[in-house]
Amino acid sequence: MEKIKFDFNNMFSASIGSAHGVSQQDIDEILPEARLCAGHLKKIIANPQARVNLGLEWVVLFKQDKKEIAKLQKLGKEIAKKYENVISLGIGGSYLGLKAAQDALCAPYYNEFKPLRKRSPRFYLEGNNMDPDTLQVLLKHLLPKKTFVIIISKSGETTESKAAFALVEAWLKKGVGKRYGRQILAITDPQSGTLREKVKREQKKDALSFRAFPILKGVGGRFSEFNMGLIHLAIAGVNIQELFSGVKEMFDRCSQDDILKNPAYMYALLHTILYRKKAKSLAILMPFSQTLKSTADWYVQLLAESLGKKYHRKIEVDNDGVENWLADEGSLFSKGRTPISAAGTNDLHSIQQNNVEGEDNKVLTFIRVEHFRTDLKIPGKGDLLSGKSFSALMHLAQEATEWALASENRPNCTIIMPRVSAYNWGALLFFFEMATAFEGELLNINAFDQPGVEGYKNYMYYKLGKPGIAQDIANEIKNHPLIKDPKYIL
């Protein structure tokens, strides 16, 4: 089977000049550090307790029990056969991962045309914002008895998903009756949290109510598509074992010790050099495939939440040799590349002007799909485009974009994807996950926590009067209110 390839020719000084490209000397200088980082990451991955404690259990999700995956696929078929609609409620990776999967692995306009769904239900992804205009339209036009609901929340307390679920649950209960819980599946912490407690209460009343799958320990939201996203894939009819085969293939390639032959590690290494030495702080991911635009949106969360950190990492080791990672408040970092999602050829008519002639602080990553599912040929004779296929024009546009950037000495690289399939998409996501994990090692930060996300949550909880807020957090909010001077509002 054809494999994903990583083309990084346009990252080197030989292609784009020494002022903006990576030299052999740059690589030689960072390799000793990179080898130590690779050894450290390998050691953690090999230790099951360390993987769970530090948040790297996602690395081995492709090894999930085949019998359990078969049961999940069976349940997915049952849901697909019985219901016309599925509402999935979640935010962050619980939304972005599913959206990326649906757009990549289901047919375009999947919800609009019944033959495209192949007896699978429509999917509506909600619970990812507090805009009242979207969810109310959905509930007004769907029939409760023909709708299945999935709620994804580790704690059950995330404001956006919790609010949406409260509304959807009441709508379902009113429209279905006392057995409405049989149309709900919760994906949540296996032991604790308000959503897990609700699952336990409802199942005591009715064993078939509020079926549940666990969010596995050591799997953070942005790394969790191959955990919490599986029931969504099963309902849509995606072959999960094919997906996992692609993940395993990339896992094997990204496990080799030679960094210069490890595609994910080379991706992280080159971007780190360009970030440190050439001030390339913006990371633009531009797939030349409309079906992969949502995958680029998923990547934005992955990179931003993993690498945008205030402090370096401080590693403490207990008596059993188990590592604990703390924020080193004596070593301020406050850095991390900023990701931006784009799409070719759409954005060649928008941000590409800035990419080519604007501030030279960017690295572009293209995703080139070699074989599309279908193709179209332009009719007519005598015109420049007559007889050309859409796929050939897409490939030419991607090649031309590379050339335009390289001719202006702008670094860029290309991930070559044979086709958009479950196998290749699984490999693609794992490639980005491993690259992000390794970049975290190179930066000496904790790539698997997200303390900065808690700020807005704490403010909202404080204003909503949630009990149990730490006194120091409450004091911080109380003593530093937002100041709104009318003279600065026009």
VOGU-3710 file (C-alpha; in Angstrom, 3 decimals, decimal comma):
1> mekikfdfnn> 0,000/0,000/0,000  1,260/3,492/-0,854  2,472/5,489/2,140  2,299/9,121/3,130  5,526/10,944/2,314  7,077/14,100/3,761  8,841/16,349/1,223  10,980/18,986/2,961  13,178/20,159/0,069  11,907/23,723/0,342
11> mfsasigsah> 12,970/24,015/3,987  16,693/23,976/3,179  19,048/26,838/2,434  19,969/25,167/-0,864  16,431/25,930/-2,078  15,526/29,172/-0,296  18,843/30,725/0,766  20,787/30,768/4,020  18,854/33,690/5,532  15,597/31,718/5,676
21> gvsqqdidei> 16,459/28,050/5,182  17,940/25,264/7,271  21,584/24,431/6,710  23,445/21,192/7,363  25,262/22,982/10,158  21,895/23,822/11,779  20,983/20,140/11,759  24,388/19,032/13,055  24,123/21,491/15,945  20,678/20,336/17,094
31> lpearlcagh> 21,094/16,575/16,533  22,749/15,745/19,897  19,890/17,493/21,733  17,327/15,890/19,434  18,708/12,402/20,095  18,387/12,928/23,836  14,801/14,101/23,345  13,999/11,100/21,152  15,467/8,756/23,753  13,437/10,377/26,503
41> lkkiianpqa> 10,199/10,151/24,512  10,908/6,516/23,598  11,456/5,668/27,267  8,113/7,223/28,256  6,216/5,507/25,441  7,628/2,134/26,470  6,368/2,535/30,057  2,569/2,046/30,439  2,417/3,881/33,773  4,386/6,836/32,412
51> rvnlglewvv> 2,162/7,035/29,323  -0,943/7,309/31,461  0,525/9,650/34,086  1,956/12,091/31,546  -0,824/11,965/28,945  0,723/9,848/26,177  -1,615/6,855/26,150  -2,880/8,092/22,761  0,301/6,645/21,245  -1,022/3,083/21,616
61> lfkqdkkeia> -4,723/3,590/20,917  -4,372/1,619/17,680  -3,727/-1,465/19,833  -7,231/-1,452/21,296  -8,796/-4,903/21,581  -10,171/-6,061/18,220  -13,155/-7,766/19,853  -14,119/-4,506/21,569  -13,759/-2,622/18,292  -15,980/-5,237/16,614
71> klqklgkeia> -18,640/-4,694/19,308  -18,402/-0,956/18,790  -18,798/-1,321/15,027  -21,830/-3,555/15,633  -23,407/-0,931/17,898  -22,685/1,697/15,271  -24,582/-0,338/12,681  -27,522/-0,763/15,057  -27,727/2,976/15,679  -27,380/3,706/11,964
81> kkyenvislg> -30,190/1,281/11,130  -32,606/2,678/13,711  -32,141/6,461/13,563  -32,224/9,110/10,877  -30,153/11,676/12,782  -27,324/11,767/15,290  -26,556/14,856/17,359  -23,050/14,762/18,832  -22,260/17,264/21,576  -18,670/18,168/22,369
91> iggsylglka> -16,037/20,882/22,191  -12,318/21,014/21,430  -11,073/17,632/20,264  -14,534/16,210/20,944  -15,805/18,429/18,142  -12,803/19,115/15,900  -11,740/15,476/15,649  -15,229/14,356/14,653  -15,624/17,207/12,152  -12,263/16,366/10,610
101> aqdalcapyy> -13,205/12,683/10,347  -16,609/13,356/8,864  -15,350/15,746/6,224  -12,421/13,508/5,276  -14,012/10,056/5,364  -17,653/10,694/4,472  -18,797/11,938/1,090  -19,004/15,705/0,512  -22,557/16,953/1,190  -23,051/13,792/3,240
111> nefkplrkrs> -26,007/15,192/5,199  -27,771/16,614/2,173  -28,153/13,529/-0,047  -29,473/10,205/1,233  -27,681/7,947/-1,326  -24,319/9,315/-0,139  -25,000/8,194/3,424  -25,443/4,544/2,475  -28,117/3,994/5,138  -26,188/5,934/7,770
121> prfylegnnm> -27,848/8,827/9,614  -27,184/12,519/9,250  -24,635/13,889/11,719  -24,986/17,233/13,468  -22,053/18,374/15,592  -23,067/20,805/18,327  -22,146/21,742/21,899  -19,042/23,565/20,703  -20,217/27,148/21,291  -22,793/29,214/23,165
131> dpdtlqvllk> -24,491/30,718/20,113  -28,243/30,246/20,695  -29,131/30,574/17,025  -27,730/27,229/15,845  -28,975/24,605/18,291  -32,530/25,934/18,456  -32,876/25,668/14,667  -31,659/22,073/14,804  -34,063/21,000/17,547  -36,956/22,775/15,870
141> hllpkktfvi> -36,553/20,760/12,667  -35,512/17,290/13,872  -37,848/14,606/15,196  -36,819/13,397/18,690  -37,940/9,794/18,103  -35,690/9,567/15,040  -32,637/11,162/16,673  -29,792/9,581/18,646  -27,634/11,748/20,930  -23,959/11,416/21,844
151> iisksgette> -22,542/13,576/24,641  -18,740/13,737/24,941  -17,336/15,306/28,099  -14,690/13,941/30,444  -15,980/15,749/33,525  -19,475/16,643/32,416  -18,797/20,213/33,508  -17,517/21,910/30,353  -19,917/24,839/30,008  -20,638/24,677/26,287
161> skaafalvea> -21,335/20,942/26,130  -23,144/20,851/29,479  -25,529/23,626/28,455  -26,231/22,059/25,078  -26,846/18,635/26,613  -29,283/20,038/29,181  -31,319/21,494/26,326  -31,099/18,426/24,101  -31,921/16,050/26,958  -35,067/18,024/27,841
171> wlkkgvgkry> -36,078/18,078/24,140  -35,530/14,321/23,846  -37,382/13,557/27,076  -40,376/15,614/25,991  -40,503/14,068/22,535  -39,749/10,431/23,397  -40,977/9,847/26,934  -39,542/8,100/29,955  -37,282/5,782/27,937  -35,564/8,675/26,198
181> grqilaitdp> -32,252/7,642/27,803  -32,029/4,691/25,428  -31,309/7,239/22,712  -28,305/8,682/24,570  -24,703/7,528/24,629  -22,175/9,215/26,925  -18,436/9,232/26,356  -16,888/10,320/29,631  -14,454/9,538/32,438  -14,728/5,846/33,347
191> qsgtlrekvk> -15,049/6,518/37,085  -15,646/10,108/38,136  -17,361/13,341/37,095  -20,939/14,564/36,999  -21,671/12,936/33,638  -20,412/9,553/34,853  -22,572/9,910/37,978  -25,590/10,634/35,788  -24,847/7,540/33,716  -24,779/5,424/36,887
201> reqkkdalsf> -28,075/6,861/38,151  -29,894/6,394/34,854  -28,617/2,858/34,338  -29,918/1,851/37,770  -33,373/2,799/36,552  -32,966/1,243/33,102  -29,947/-0,865/32,093  -30,404/0,083/28,426  -30,433/3,799/29,206  -27,403/6,089/28,890
211> rafpilkgvg> -25,012/3,597/27,375  -21,436/4,757/27,901  -17,890/4,454/26,607  -14,856/5,594/28,595  -12,445/8,374/27,731  -9,307/6,403/28,466  -6,833/7,519/31,093  -3,851/9,386/29,718  -5,656/10,546/26,562  -6,138/14,313/26,316
221> grfsefnmgl> -8,966/15,760/24,250  -6,897/16,948/21,304  -5,213/13,526/21,075  -8,417/11,535/21,545  -9,955/11,061/18,085  -8,963/7,379/18,085  -10,757/6,967/21,415  -13,841/9,165/21,706  -14,311/9,488/17,933  -14,715/5,773/17,254
231> ihlaiagvni> -18,480/5,456/17,759  -18,986/8,335/15,328  -16,865/6,492/12,757  -18,713/3,235/13,425  -22,118/4,835/12,857  -20,851/6,391/9,627  -19,655/2,968/8,449  -15,915/3,693/8,503  -13,707/0,609/8,879  -11,918/1,263/12,174
241> qelfsgvkem> -9,429/-1,565/11,735  -8,361/-0,045/8,410  -7,908/3,276/10,201  -5,807/1,614/12,903  -3,690/-0,130/10,272  -2,717/3,269/8,942  -1,958/4,525/12,448  0,214/1,475/13,136  2,146/1,952/9,905  2,937/5,538/10,882
251> fdrcsqddil> 3,703/4,483/14,474  6,311/2,056/13,143  7,880/4,706/10,914  7,924/7,223/13,754  9,497/4,733/16,161  12,784/4,397/14,307  15,781/5,782/16,172  17,399/7,517/13,204  15,888/10,984/13,461  16,891/11,863/9,917
261> knpaymyall> 14,700/9,019/8,626  11,811/9,576/11,025  9,196/11,691/9,180  7,413/13,140/12,237  10,659/13,895/14,056  12,137/15,581/10,986  8,987/17,685/10,674  9,386/18,856/14,271  13,150/19,283/13,998  13,046/21,500/10,916
271> htilyrkkak> 10,227/23,651/12,269  12,045/24,047/15,578  15,213/25,227/13,816  13,249/27,719/11,729  11,408/28,925/14,842  14,528/29,345/16,975  16,964/30,647/14,381  14,851/32,279/11,666  11,886/33,632/13,705  9,322/31,605/11,747
281> slailmpfsq> 6,560/31,695/14,337  3,475/31,119/12,150  2,589/27,603/10,999  0,128/27,528/8,115  -1,370/24,166/7,193  -2,891/24,279/3,708  -4,351/21,029/2,355  -5,055/21,032/-1,362  -8,229/19,072/-0,749  -11,494/20,526/0,469
291> tlkstadwyv> -12,189/17,338/2,421  -9,108/17,973/4,594  -9,842/21,585/5,579  -11,400/20,450/8,865  -8,303/18,339/9,511  -6,309/21,564/9,304  -8,731/23,090/11,835  -8,116/20,083/14,115  -4,370/20,645/13,775  -4,753/24,241/14,961
301> qllaeslgkk> -5,943/23,008/18,351  -3,302/20,279/18,472  -0,374/22,640/17,932  -1,670/25,706/19,782  -2,844/23,924/22,919  0,187/21,626/23,050  3,024/24,070/22,424  1,795/27,515/23,481  3,025/27,436/27,085  4,063/30,023/29,666
311> yhrkievdnd> 6,734/27,990/31,438  9,353/25,440/30,627  8,941/21,956/32,032  10,493/20,809/35,291  10,865/17,034/35,581  10,702/15,398/38,989  11,340/11,677/39,440  9,898/9,720/42,358  11,508/6,782/44,157  10,038/4,337/41,640
321> gvenwladeg> 11,595/6,245/38,754  8,242/7,635/37,572  8,382/11,148/36,125  6,131/14,027/37,108  6,131/17,156/34,941  5,623/20,512/36,609  5,577/24,084/35,348  9,005/25,577/36,079  7,873/29,020/37,240  11,476/30,129/37,434
331> slfskgrtpi> 11,933/29,562/33,686  9,559/31,706/31,634  8,868/30,417/28,118  5,733/32,177/26,775  6,336/30,987/23,251  5,119/28,365/20,802  4,405/28,520/17,091  0,986/29,872/16,113  -1,005/27,598/13,775  -3,311/28,828/11,017
341> saagtndlhs> -5,575/26,634/8,888  -6,089/27,354/5,219  -7,171/25,491/2,084  -5,885/25,314/-1,442  -6,909/26,571/-3,848  -9,430/28,734/-1,950  -6,883/30,725/0,031  -4,518/31,324/-2,851  -6,890/34,225/-3,493  -6,671/35,558/0,065
351> iqqnnveged> -3,809/34,958/2,515  -1,389/33,811/-0,183  -0,609/37,456/-0,972  0,618/37,854/2,600  2,429/34,521/2,494  4,479/35,593/-0,509  5,053/39,292/0,150  4,077/39,935/3,787  6,162/39,549/6,921  8,572/36,657/6,493
361> nkvltfirve> 7,642/34,818/9,692  5,798/31,776/8,298  6,328/28,185/7,303  3,673/26,608/5,093  2,825/22,935/5,099  0,855/21,684/2,116  -1,042/18,412/1,932  -1,066/17,094/-1,613  -3,565/14,337/-2,447  -2,255/12,272/-5,339
371> hfrtdlkipg> -5,492/10,474/-6,234  -8,930/11,959/-5,628  -11,997/9,724/-5,278  -13,414/11,043/-8,540  -12,346/13,454/-11,251  -13,881/15,913/-13,677  -12,676/16,907/-17,109  -13,333/20,376/-18,468  -15,345/20,215/-21,717  -14,802/22,136/-24,916
381> kgdllsgksf> -11,931/22,793/-27,308  -9,526/25,604/-27,921  -9,542/27,093/-24,422  -6,534/26,992/-22,116  -8,441/24,712/-19,734  -10,187/22,518/-22,325  -9,612/18,826/-21,718  -7,826/19,389/-18,419  -8,911/17,446/-15,350  -9,688/19,115/-12,038
391> salmhlaqea> -7,161/16,884/-10,262  -4,389/17,880/-12,674  -5,199/21,555/-12,128  -5,198/21,055/-8,352  -1,778/19,402/-8,529  -0,474/22,172/-10,748  -1,804/24,830/-8,372  -0,062/23,183/-5,428  3,190/22,938/-7,393  2,860/26,575/-8,473
401> tewalasenr> 2,294/27,667/-4,873  5,468/25,862/-3,817  7,379/27,591/-6,597  5,980/31,041/-5,803  7,059/30,728/-2,172  10,459/29,186/-2,893  11,221/31,897/-5,461  10,707/34,453/-2,663  12,846/32,356/-0,287  9,852/31,414/1,857
411> pnctiimprv> 10,130/27,993/3,600  7,488/25,397/2,868  7,057/21,638/2,883  4,580/19,100/1,540  2,910/16,028/2,964  2,083/13,773/0,031  -1,022/11,695/0,691  -1,761/8,890/-1,812  -5,523/9,286/-1,340  -7,932/10,341/1,385
421> saynwgallf> -8,871/7,018/2,974  -9,322/5,716/6,512  -5,839/4,179/6,331  -4,084/7,334/5,175  -6,123/9,703/7,329  -5,272/7,685/10,425  -1,594/7,831/9,460  -1,830/11,581/8,846  -3,284/12,382/12,264  -0,732/10,201/14,025
431> ffematafeg> 2,074/11,888/12,072  0,991/15,290/13,369  0,504/13,981/16,912  3,998/12,471/17,054  5,546/15,556/15,476  3,864/17,738/18,101  4,984/15,474/20,953  8,582/15,569/19,724  8,516/19,335/19,256  7,388/19,608/22,873
441> ellninafdq> 10,475/17,644/23,879  12,735/19,913/21,820  11,197/22,971/23,493  11,331/21,344/26,964  7,682/22,032/27,731  4,720/19,903/28,760  2,884/19,347/25,496  0,042/17,442/27,156  -1,548/19,908/29,550  -3,484/23,142/28,860
451> pgvegyknym> -3,393/25,429/31,926  -4,065/28,510/29,808  -7,502/27,177/28,848  -8,596/27,251/32,485  -8,510/31,066/32,709  -11,749/31,765/30,881  -13,407/28,747/32,497  -12,538/29,960/35,994  -13,852/33,451/35,228  -17,137/32,036/33,950
461> yyklgkpgia> -17,484/29,678/36,923  -16,817/32,555/39,324  -19,416/34,776/37,653  -21,908/31,901/37,583  -21,391/31,277/41,282  -20,063/27,745/40,981  -19,088/26,346/44,390  -15,613/25,035/45,101  -13,555/27,652/43,236  -10,139/28,003/44,852
471> qdianeiknh> -9,875/31,134/46,986  -6,739/32,402/45,234  -8,507/32,192/41,857  -11,590/33,959/43,229  -9,410/36,706/44,720  -7,529/37,146/41,450  -10,767/37,674/39,527  -12,293/39,917/42,204  -9,191/42,112/42,555  -8,533/42,479/38,829
481> plikdpkyil> -11,874/43,257/37,163  -12,222/44,205/33,530  -12,094/47,998/33,181  -14,364/49,491/30,531  -13,835/53,241/30,178  -16,633/54,708/27,996  -14,236/57,151/26,347  -12,490/54,200/24,719  -15,726/52,849/23,268  -16,749/54,641/20,062
//
